[in-house]
Amino acid sequence: MNEEAESVVYPSGNQERSETSLRELARLFLKLGTIAFGGPAAHIAMMEDEIVKRRRWLDHQQFLDLLGATNLISGPNSTEMAIHIGLVRAGWKGLVVAGSCFILPAMLIVWVLAALYVRYGSLPEATFLLYSIKPVIIAIVV
């Protein structure tokens, strides 16, 4: 049990005692940050499946309350949701762990792709890769 867990009161008036370890939060949000593609709506759906249905860390109403709070502030809802869930489940340390672990995989993937582009993007052998990627990106955007 997390020794420094804080009691959190949800907008619905329910009170919940967090018992999630930082390791559990890190493992879940690293997984979600790595495999969740499709933007914030897809991320939030995956979070709901993991957090409400599988792990039962929050009930559906508590999850919707947090989602409503993320809609009130600007920025990417899925990242805000990860941060809120971390806060609710493990206090400020959970906030930092969940947010960092959710953002880190995407940041590393983009960093590696950018480094590969800088290193190999101007080679004639690599130009076919760039031409084949453009239609895929256009299809995804459309």
N, C-alpha and C positions, 0 to 999 in steps of 0.2 A: 504494500500500500504506500502511496506517495505521502511522505511525512508532512510536506508543505502544501498539501491540497487545500484549496480554498472552497468555501461554500459559495455557490453561485445561485442567484435568484434569476429565473428566466422572466421575460416580459409577461408570460402567462401566469406568473405568480408561484409556479412550482419551484421547489428548492431541491438541489441535487448535490450530493457529495461526490467529488471527483475521486476516482480510484485508478486511473489509467497511468501506467508507468511511462516515463519518457522514452524508454526503449520501444514499447508498443506503438507509441505515437510516431516515432522515427521510422519504424519498419513500415507502418501503414502508409504514411505520407511519402516516403521514398518510393514505395510501390505505385501509389497513385500518380505521383509526379513523373514516373517513368512510363507507365502504360496508358495513361489517360490522354487520348488524343481527341480532338473535335471541339475544342473551345470550352468556355466556362459552363455551358449548359450540360455538356457531356461529363465534365469533371464533377459537377454537383450531383448528377444522377448516379455516378459511380460512388461518390461519397455517401449519398443516401443509402445505397445498397450495402456498403461496408459498415457504416456507422449506425444506421437505424435497424436494418434487417438482420445483418450477420452478427455484429458485435453487441448490439443493443446498448450502446453507450448513451444514446439519446432516444426519446420516443419521437414519433412523427411530428407532433405539435412543437416540441422543443427545436427540432431541426428546422421546421418552417419559421419559427420565431427568429432563429439565427439567420436564415436566408433572407427574411424580411429586413433585418438589420443591415445585411450586406448590400441590399438594394438601395438603401438610403445614402450610402457613401459612394463616392466615385472610385473607380478602379476595377480591377478584375475580380468579379464576384467569387470565383473558385479559390483564388488565393486568399481573399478575405475570409471565406468560409473555413479554409484550412486553419487560418490563424485563430478565428473565433472558437473552433472546436478544440484546438490545442489549449486555449485559455480556459475553456469550460472544464476540460478533462484533467488538466494538470497545472493550472495557474500560469503565471508569467513565463516560467521555464517551458511549459508546454506550448505557449504561444510562439516562442522563439524556435523551438524544435520543430513543431508542425509546419510553421511557415517556411523555415529554411529547408527542411527536407522535401517540401512540396515544390519549391522553386529550383532547388539545386539540380535535379536531373535535366530539366529543360535548359537551364543555363549551360551545363556541361555539354549537352548535345549540340547546341548552337555554337559554343566555343570551338568544339572539335570540327564541326562543319566549316566554320569560318577559317580556322587554321588550315584545313585541307584546301579550301578555295584559294587562300593567299599563296599557299605553297605550290599547288598544282593547277590552279585555274587558268593560267596562261600557257600551259603546255599544249601543243597541238593534239596530243593523244587524249587529253582530258576534255577537249571542247565538245566532243560528241555527248559526253555526260551532261554538260550544261544544256545543250540543245534538247536532250531527251527529258530533262527535268522541267523545262518551261511549260510544255503542254499539260503535264501532271499538275503543276501549280495552278495554271489557269483553270483546269477542270475542278480543282478543289475550291478555288475562290468562287467559281460559278455555282 
